[in-house]
Structures are given as structure tokens and as C-alpha cells.
Amino acid sequence: MEELITPSEKRIINRKKGEIYDYISYSNAFVPYQGWKIHISANLIDYQSILDNVYHVCSIFQTPFKYINKISELFRILSKHVSQLEIGKFITIYPKNKETFLLLLEELYDKIPKYTGVQILTDRSYKDSEIIFYRYGVMNARLINNERPKLKFNGTFYEDITEPYYTCPPFVEDIIFNKVVDDYNIESLFHDRYQMESIIHKSGAGNVYIAIDTINEEKVIIKEARKKVYITEKILAIDLLLNEKCILKKLKGKVDIPNYIECFTIEGNLYLVEEFIDGQRLDILKPEYNLLIKRNSSELGRYNKKVKKIISNLFLSLYKIHQEGIILEDISSSNILLTNDDRVFFIDLETAYNKNDGIIVETTNECYPKNISQKNEQRDIVKMWYCIIDLLTNSTSLLKYDNTGVSTLNLFYKMSLENNLPKSLRKKFINDFSIVDFKNTFIIKFIEMGLNIEKIVRMQQDLTETILSHNTFEIYGKTILESIDNYKHISNMGNM
């Protein structure tokens, strides 16, 4: 049963229950269309005490507010699983005017000054509080065509909020309580050393930046983990970034991974600096390496040679990592870089773990089945093969129908035979999966019975839309008539 959140006050008047939020109002309360509003953050330990104090203060000032009413939803709003615009917003308070807003801030600061919580990126913190935030924005308006309402002034409309940082509308006098209120200035040096260039990934848990190390003028990657942001109910983003630091240091010089440079904290947020690898992610290279592209004999020879080198390097690097007692766990085509000289680098090692310590966080990806029963090294090998299949074919698009992944493996092997993928790779594929408990080894079953793809297809149109969103190939049926029918169906859609 879902654990609900509610103020401890036994007699709550004028509460309206919603799916995600409960709303507390008062008979004489007035919520303006726009104005200064207050957001309260929290953590999974102190949320009840924070809510009770907010309820008490708002009751004194007869000020309406809403709060998240389920533990599962509170975890989500405090975790990496929510957008940067929404992260941290446990309670939203709607003061009727600027004067009430100022009184509420000071009273809340007196009642809940020392609690810790997730930073609300769209707001400015009040004084040195970690959970009291404020901004000017829309308060009493409904979505129109699923679009966020806009601020209004003298007949002109302004965007309420578009980016995950604090802004004050041009028609409102800003209210500043902090001595240092501006966000980091990208024109200045970060940590007195790094010149920021760009953000390559945004997340509520922390961004990933490209920067220049002014000591040697080399590019670096800086990963950020924001304080108090949850990954699971027991693990924080900072925990995983510290884990990546340890993994990088342990594997340094033993396998192709980014070199660790340094780690530091700023205002409680953790930053990991590592070497910039000049390469491309495998998921971006999928169109170039698709097995189904028609190639002449010379092109096919070069293709097979390069694919063999890349896959061999992938498994060689994985073998070296396993020799050091490390299991990668989070293996995906977006976490592997390929350089111009065909070296492969594993990146994003935050969920890698020492085999003897056990798994930290189970990860999944759309390029392999959600449930993988294998453990440790064999689990990594299975994931690696699915990533290779994802690189070379579009067969992993069938995983939405193929829960076990067996039919996807069958289809890949069929493609590899028809397109003359190097025999050594096909042999390794068979050997790796013959070790896995598929009960009757699937390769033998495939050779004896043939591909039976219709078992995993519920609707022909859904299947073709899934497949054709990437690249085209024929869908064979049990009989010649079924094959012709499927071929005609795809052809009629104009995709063959």
C-alpha cells in the first residue's frame, strides 16, 4: 500500500486531495495570478517535521500551500528522475502579497533553519537555508493546451520559467537576501583553474561540462553531483560520483578509460575532473556501422575488418577490467567512445563495482532486456553483446515485444550469417551465449526450427513502425504466403 504524507495536525480544515499534491486553503485566503512564492525542499528523513512546521506557519498567516502527498512521489522529486525545473519542490506556498511573502520567509527561517534538502535550481535560496527558496512566478493559473501559463504586465506576456536557474522578470524589482546571489559566472575560472566551455549533459542530479584546464590548456570533463539528490532511497548522487573516482583511480593505466585528474567540492556539491577523450559515442555511429547497409565486396571487406577490430577491442578491454575485479554494470552504446584509431573507451563508471563488494545500483537500458539473470562478469558480457547488436542492427528495437531477448539474439545471428559477419565473431557469440542458461541452447534451437519471430509480434503495424523507425529489413513468416504478405505490408507503407 502506498505510504501517504500528511501533516501531523489531527484537525485539518479545507484540504483538497489530489493525485500527487494535497492543497491546504483557508476561508479568507486569496491567491493572486502571479507574485512572489516560496518553495520548500526536504530530504527523506526530515520531511514530516518540515511539513508540520510549514503547516503551523502557514496557519498563522492563513496562507494556502500544496505539498507532495506520497513517499514515492517525494523520492522522485528529490531524485535524478525528475527534471531540473521541478527537482526539490516538496511544498509550494502562495503568499497573497509581497508583505506576507517577506513575513513568511522570516518566520519559516526561524522554524526550519537547519534542515538539509535538495537545491531548487529555478529559485534563489533564502539567506543560508538549504530548504527555503523563492522566486517570482505564476501562482493561480491553469495550463492551456498543456503549455505553462505566462506572466502578464501591461498587456505583454513573459515566459514564467524556461531554464533551471533563477531569473526575475524585468517588470519586477528583485529581492535579494543573500550576499552572494549570482550563479557561477562562466567567464571566470571554476575552482581557480578551469575555464568552462559548455554543458554536454543536464540533469537534476548534476550537469556534465566540457572545460579547459588552464594549467596545460587541455580539455577536461567535469562531472557534477549535487548535494542531497537521491539515486535510490539509500544512495545519493554524490555517493556514485565518489565511487566513480575510486574506480577511475583503480583502473588507471590498466585499460582505456579517462584518466582521473582531481575531485573537489563547492557549496556541498561534488565535482569530478577527468580526461577528455576525443571520440564518438557508439550510439551515434549506428547508421555508419549498420550491418544491413548494402556494400560491395571491397567495402564489405573493410567493414568486416573494422567491426572485428572494434568488437575485439571491446571484449579485450572488458576482460582487463574484469581481471582487476571490477564489474562495469552500466554498459551501453552511449557509455562507450570510439576514437579515430579504433580504440574504445568506457566512460560513466559511477555504477561499476568491486566484485567482492557486490552491485551498487542495477542499471538497465533500452538496448537490452530489463531482466538479466546473469551475475557479475557474465552479466557484463551479456550486456556487451546486446550493445554490439544495437550498434550493428536495429533488432534491439524488438525488445519491446521480446521480454527475454532470446528472439532478438536469434534474429541477430540470422543477420550475421546472411551478411557474412566474420566467423570468429559469430563463434564468440555462440560460445558466450552457450554458457548462459537458456535451457535448450538457443543457437541449436534456431538452426533446427528456424526464426519464429511472429511469436513475439502482437500487432503487425506496431512491429513495422518499430523496425522501420531505424532501418528496413524483411519480416519472414512461417510460410511463403506469410512472408509475401509481410513483405507487401511493409512495401505498401513505402519503406522497402
C-alpha positions in Angstrom: 0.0 0.0 0.0 1.3 3.5 -0.9 2.6 5.4 2.1 0.9 8.8 2.2 2.2 12.1 3.6 0.0 14.3 5.7 0.6 17.0 8.4 0.5 15.6 11.9 -2.2 18.0 12.9 -5.3 15.9 13.6 -7.9 18.5 12.5 -7.1 19.8 9.0 -9.7 22.2 7.6 -10.1 22.9 3.8 -7.8 20.2 2.5 -8.3 19.1 -1.1 -6.7 15.8 -2.1 -5.1 15.3 -5.4 -3.2 12.5 -7.2 0.2 14.0 -6.4 -0.5 17.1 -4.3 -2.8 17.9 -1.4 -3.9 21.5 -1.2 -4.4 23.4 2.1 -6.5 26.5 1.9 -8.3 28.9 4.2 -11.7 30.6 4.0 -10.3 34.1 3.7 -7.3 33.2 1.6 -6.5 34.9 -1.7 -4.1 33.6 -4.3 -3.1 36.1 -6.9 -2.5 35.2 -10.6 1.3 35.9 -10.1 3.6 37.1 -7.4 6.4 36.0 -5.0 6.1 32.4 -4.0 8.0 30.1 -1.7 9.3 26.6 -2.3 10.3 24.3 0.4 12.7 21.4 -0.3 13.3 18.4 2.0 15.0 15.0 2.5 13.6 11.5 3.1 14.4 11.7 6.8 13.1 15.1 7.9 10.2 15.7 5.5 7.5 15.1 8.2 9.0 17.7 10.6 9.4 20.1 7.8 5.8 19.7 6.7 4.5 20.1 10.2 6.4 23.3 10.7 5.3 24.8 7.4 1.7 23.9 8.2 2.0 25.7 11.5 3.5 28.8 10.0 1.0 29.0 7.1 -1.9 28.5 9.5 -0.8 31.6 11.4 -0.7 33.7 8.2 -3.7 32.0 6.7 -1.6 31.3 3.6 -2.5 28.4 1.1 0.0 25.9 0.1 0.3 22.5 -1.6 2.6 19.6 -0.8 3.5 16.2 -2.3 1.3 13.6 -0.7 3.1 10.3 -1.4 6.5 8.9 -0.3 7.2 7.5 -3.8 6.5 10.9 -5.4 8.6 12.7 -2.8 11.5 10.4 -3.6 11.0 11.1 -7.3 11.0 14.9 -6.8 14.2 14.6 -4.7 16.0 12.3 -7.2 17.7 12.4 -10.5 14.5 11.0 -12.1 12.8 14.4 -12.3 13.5 17.5 -14.5 15.8 20.3 -13.4 12.8 22.6 -13.4 10.9 20.6 -10.8 13.6 19.0 -8.6 13.4 19.6 -4.9 9.9 21.2 -4.8 8.2 19.4 -1.9 6.0 22.3 -0.8 4.8 25.4 -2.6 3.4 28.4 -0.6 1.3 31.1 -2.2 1.5 34.4 -0.3 -1.2 36.9 -1.1 1.2 39.9 -1.4 4.8 40.9 -1.1 4.4 41.9 2.6 3.1 38.5 3.6 5.8 36.9 1.5 8.5 38.7 3.5 7.0 37.8 6.8 6.5 34.2 5.9 10.2 33.8 4.8 11.5 35.1 8.1 9.1 33.0 10.2 9.9 29.9 8.2 13.6 30.6 8.5 13.1 30.8 12.3 11.3 27.4 12.4 13.2 25.3 9.9 16.7 26.9 9.5 19.0 23.9 9.8 17.3 21.2 7.8 19.0 20.0 4.7 17.5 19.3 1.3 17.9 19.3 -2.5 18.7 22.6 -4.2 15.8 24.0 -6.1 17.5 25.2 -9.3 14.9 27.6 -10.5 14.8 29.5 -7.3 17.1 31.6 -5.0 17.8 30.3 -1.5 16.7 32.4 1.4 19.8 33.5 3.4 21.8 30.4 4.2 18.8 28.0 4.3 19.2 24.8 2.3 15.4 24.2 2.0 13.8 27.6 1.8 13.7 29.0 -1.8 11.8 31.8 -3.5 11.1 33.3 -6.9 8.5 35.5 -8.7 6.1 33.5 -10.9 2.7 32.4 -11.9 0.6 31.1 -8.9 -3.0 30.9 -9.8 -3.5 29.8 -13.4 -4.3 26.7 -15.3 -2.4 25.0 -18.2 -3.8 25.9 -21.6 -3.1 23.3 -24.3 -0.6 21.8 -21.9 1.5 24.9 -22.0 2.9 26.7 -18.9 1.0 29.9 -18.2 2.8 33.1 -18.8 3.4 36.2 -16.7 1.5 39.3 -17.6 2.3 43.0 -17.3 0.7 46.0 -19.1 -0.7 43.7 -21.8 2.6 42.0 -22.5 3.3 38.3 -21.8 6.5 37.0 -20.4 7.8 33.4 -20.0 7.4 32.2 -16.4 10.2 29.7 -16.3 12.3 28.1 -19.1 15.7 27.3 -17.7 17.0 25.7 -14.5 18.4 28.9 -12.9 16.9 31.9 -11.0 15.6 34.8 -13.0 13.5 37.8 -12.0 11.0 39.3 -14.6 12.1 42.7 -16.0 9.0 44.4 -14.7 9.6 43.3 -11.0 12.1 44.7 -8.6 14.3 41.9 -7.5 14.5 41.0 -3.8 18.0 40.0 -2.7 18.7 38.5 0.8 22.0 36.8 0.1 25.4 38.4 -0.1 26.3 36.1 -2.9 23.3 35.5 -5.1 24.6 35.2 -8.7 25.1 31.8 -10.2 28.6 30.8 -11.3 29.9 33.2 -13.9 31.1 31.2 -16.9 33.5 34.0 -17.8 35.5 33.4 -14.6 37.7 30.4 -13.6 36.0 27.5 -12.0 37.8 26.3 -8.9 40.5 28.9 -9.9 41.7 26.5 -12.6 39.0 25.5 -15.2 37.5 27.7 -17.9 34.0 26.4 -18.6 33.2 25.9 -22.3 29.8 24.1 -22.5 27.3 21.8 -20.8 27.0 18.4 -22.6 24.5 16.9 -20.3 21.9 18.4 -17.9 20.4 16.5 -15.0 18.7 17.3 -11.7 21.5 15.3 -10.1 24.2 17.4 -11.7 25.5 18.5 -15.1 28.4 17.4 -17.1 30.7 20.1 -18.5 33.5 20.5 -21.0 36.2 22.8 -19.7 39.8 23.9 -20.4 42.4 23.2 -17.8 44.4 26.4 -17.7 47.4 24.7 -16.3 48.1 22.8 -19.5 45.4 24.1 -21.9 43.9 20.6 -22.3 40.2 19.9 -22.5 38.7 18.1 -19.5 35.3 16.7 -18.5 33.8 18.0 -15.2 31.0 15.9 -13.7 28.8 17.5 -11.0 26.9 15.7 -8.2 24.5 18.0 -6.4 24.1 17.5 -2.7 21.2 15.5 -1.2 19.9 14.3 -4.6 18.8 10.7 -4.4 19.7 7.9 -6.8 17.9 5.3 -4.7 16.4 5.8 -1.2 19.8 4.9 0.3 22.2 6.2 -2.3 22.9 9.8 -3.2 24.4 11.2 -6.5 27.5 12.2 -4.5 28.0 8.6 -3.5 28.1 7.4 -7.1 30.5 10.1 -8.2 32.8 9.2 -5.3 32.5 5.6 -6.4 33.5 6.6 -10.0 36.5 8.4 -8.6 37.7 5.2 -6.9 37.1 3.1 -10.0 39.0 5.5 -12.2 42.0 5.5 -9.8 42.0 1.7 -9.6 41.9 1.2 -13.3 44.2 4.0 -14.3 46.9 2.8 -16.8 45.4 -0.7 -17.0 42.6 -0.2 -19.5 41.4 2.5 -21.9 39.3 4.8 -19.6 39.5 8.5 -18.9 42.3 9.5 -16.6 41.3 10.8 -13.2 42.6 14.4 -12.5 41.0 15.7 -9.3 37.9 15.9 -7.2 36.6 18.9 -5.1 33.5 20.4 -3.5 31.8 23.8 -3.9 29.0 24.6 -1.5 28.4 21.0 -0.8 28.3 19.9 -4.4 30.9 17.4 -5.6 32.9 17.8 -8.8 35.0 15.1 -10.6 37.5 16.2 -13.2 38.7 13.6 -15.7 40.5 13.5 -19.0 38.6 14.5 -22.2 38.5 11.6 -24.7 38.3 12.8 -28.3 35.9 10.1 -29.7 32.4 9.4 -30.7 29.7 7.5 -28.8 28.8 4.2 -30.3 25.1 5.0 -30.3 25.8 8.0 -32.6 27.7 5.7 -35.0 24.9 3.2 -35.5 24.0 4.4 -39.0 27.6 4.0 -40.2 28.0 0.5 -38.8 24.6 -0.9 -39.6 25.0 -4.5 -40.8 22.1 -4.2 -43.2 23.6 -1.5 -45.4 24.4 -2.8 -48.9 28.1 -2.9 -49.5 30.2 -4.0 -52.5 32.9 -6.7 -51.9 35.7 -4.3 -51.2 33.5 -2.2 -48.9 32.3 -5.3 -47.1 35.9 -6.4 -46.6 36.9 -3.1 -45.0 33.7 -3.2 -42.9 34.2 -6.7 -41.6 37.8 -5.9 -40.7 36.9 -2.7 -38.8 33.9 -4.3 -37.0 36.1 -7.2 -35.9 38.7 -4.8 -34.6 36.2 -2.8 -32.6 34.4 -5.8 -31.1 37.7 -7.5 -30.3 38.9 -4.3 -28.5 35.6 -4.0 -26.6 35.9 -7.5 -25.2 39.7 -7.2 -24.6 39.1 -4.0 -22.5 36.2 -5.7 -20.7 38.4 -8.7 -19.9 41.1 -6.4 -18.5 38.6 -4.7 -16.3 37.3 -8.0 -15.0 40.9 -9.1 -14.2 41.1 -6.1 -11.8 38.0 -7.4 -10.0 35.7 -4.7 -11.4 32.3 -5.2 -12.9 31.1 -2.4 -15.1 27.3 -3.0 -14.8 26.2 0.1 -16.8 27.2 -1.0 -20.3 25.5 0.8 -23.1 26.4 2.2 -26.6 26.1 5.7 -25.1 28.8 4.9 -22.5 31.4 3.8 -25.0 33.6 6.1 -27.1 35.4 5.1 -30.3 38.4 7.1 -31.3 39.8 7.6 -34.8 42.3 4.8 -34.3 39.6 2.4 -33.3 40.4 2.4 -29.6 37.4 2.0 -27.3 37.0 3.9 -24.0 34.4 3.0 -21.3 33.0 6.2 -19.7 30.5 6.9 -17.0 31.8 4.3 -14.5 29.8 5.6 -11.5 27.8 2.3 -11.1 30.9 0.0 -11.6 31.7 -2.0 -8.5 34.3 -4.3 -7.0 33.1 -7.9 -7.5 33.7 -8.8 -3.8 31.6 -5.8 -2.6 28.5 -6.6 -4.7 26.4 -4.5 -7.0 25.6 -0.9 -6.1 22.8 0.0 -8.4 21.2 -2.2 -11.0 21.0 -0.5 -14.4 19.0 -1.2 -17.5 18.9 0.2 -21.0 16.6 0.1 -24.0 19.2 -1.9 -25.9 19.0 -5.0 -23.7 16.2 -6.8 -21.8 15.1 -5.2 -18.5 15.6 -8.5 -16.6 19.1 -10.1 -16.9 19.5 -13.0 -14.6 23.3 -13.4 -15.1 25.7 -12.1 -12.4 29.0 -10.2 -12.4 31.3 -10.9 -15.4 28.7 -12.9 -17.3 26.2 -10.1 -16.8 28.6 -7.6 -18.3 29.3 -10.0 -21.3 25.5 -10.3 -22.0 25.1 -6.5 -21.9 28.1 -6.0 -24.1 26.6 -8.3 -26.8 23.3 -6.5 -26.7 25.2 -3.2 -27.2 27.0 -4.7 -30.1 23.7 -5.9 -31.6 22.4 -2.4 -31.1 25.3 -0.9 -32.9 25.2 -3.3 -35.9 21.4 -3.8 -36.4 18.1 -2.5 -35.4 17.0 -5.8 -34.0 17.1 -4.4 -30.4 14.0 -2.4 -31.3 12.1 -5.7 -31.0 12.9 -5.8 -27.2 9.6 -4.0 -26.5 8.0 -7.3 -27.6 10.7 -9.7 -26.7 10.9 -9.7 -22.9 13.6 -12.5 -22.7 15.8 -11.2 -25.5 16.1 -14.7 -27.0 14.3 -13.9 -30.2 16.4 -10.7 -30.6 19.6 -12.9 -30.3 18.1 -15.3 -32.9 17.5 -12.5 -35.3 20.9 -11.0 -34.9 22.6 -14.4 -35.5 20.5 -14.8 -38.7 21.6 -11.4 -39.9 25.2 -12.1 -39.1 25.1 -15.3 -41.2 23.3 -13.6 -44.1 25.7 -10.7 -44.1 28.9 -12.7 -43.6 29.9 -11.2 -40.3 33.4 -12.5 -39.5 33.3 -16.2 -38.5 35.4 -15.5 -35.4 32.8 -13.1 -34.1 29.9 -15.5 -34.7 31.9 -18.2 -32.9 32.5 -16.0 -29.9 28.8 -15.0 -29.9 27.8 -18.7 -29.8 30.4 -19.6 -27.1 29.4 -16.7 -24.9 25.7 -17.5 -25.0 26.1 -21.2 -24.8 27.4 -20.7 -21.3 24.3 -18.8 -20.3 21.3 -20.8 -19.0 18.9 -20.6 -21.9 17.8 -24.1 -21.1 17.9 -25.6 -24.7 20.8 -23.7 -26.2 19.1 -21.1 -28.4 21.6 -21.4 -31.3 20.8 -25.1 -31.7 17.1 -24.4 -31.4 17.4 -21.7 -34.0 19.2 -23.9 -36.5 16.7 -26.8 -36.1 13.5 -24.8 -36.0 14.3 -21.5 -37.8 13.4 -18.0 -36.8 9.9 -17.8 -35.3 9.6 -14.1 -35.0 5.8 -14.0 -35.1 5.6 -15.4 -31.6 6.8 -12.1 -30.3 4.7 -9.9 -32.5 1.2 -8.8 -31.3 0.4 -6.3 -34.0 2.0 -6.2 -37.4 1.7 -2.5 -37.8 3.3 -1.8 -34.4 6.2 -4.1 -35.4 6.8 -2.5 -38.7 6.7 1.0 -37.2 9.2 0.0 -34.6 11.6 -1.6 -37.1 11.2 1.0 -39.8 12.0 3.9 -37.5 15.6 2.8 -37.8 16.4 0.7 -40.9 14.5 -1.7 -43.1 14.6 -5.5 -43.4 12.2 -8.2 -44.3 10.0 -10.0 -41.9 9.6 -13.7 -42.6 6.6 -15.8 -41.7 6.1 -19.5 -41.2 5.1 -20.0 -44.8 5.9 -18.4 -48.1 2.4 -16.8 -48.2 3.0 -15.2 -44.8 6.4 -13.9 -45.9 4.8 -12.4 -49.1 2.0 -10.8 -47.0 4.5 -9.2 -44.6 6.7 -8.0 -47.5 3.7 -6.4 -49.2 2.6 -4.8 -45.9 5.9 -3.1 -45.5 6.2 -2.2 -49.2 2.8 -0.6 -49.1 4.0 1.7 -46.4 6.6 3.0 -48.8 9.6 1.8 -46.8 11.1 -1.0 -48.8 
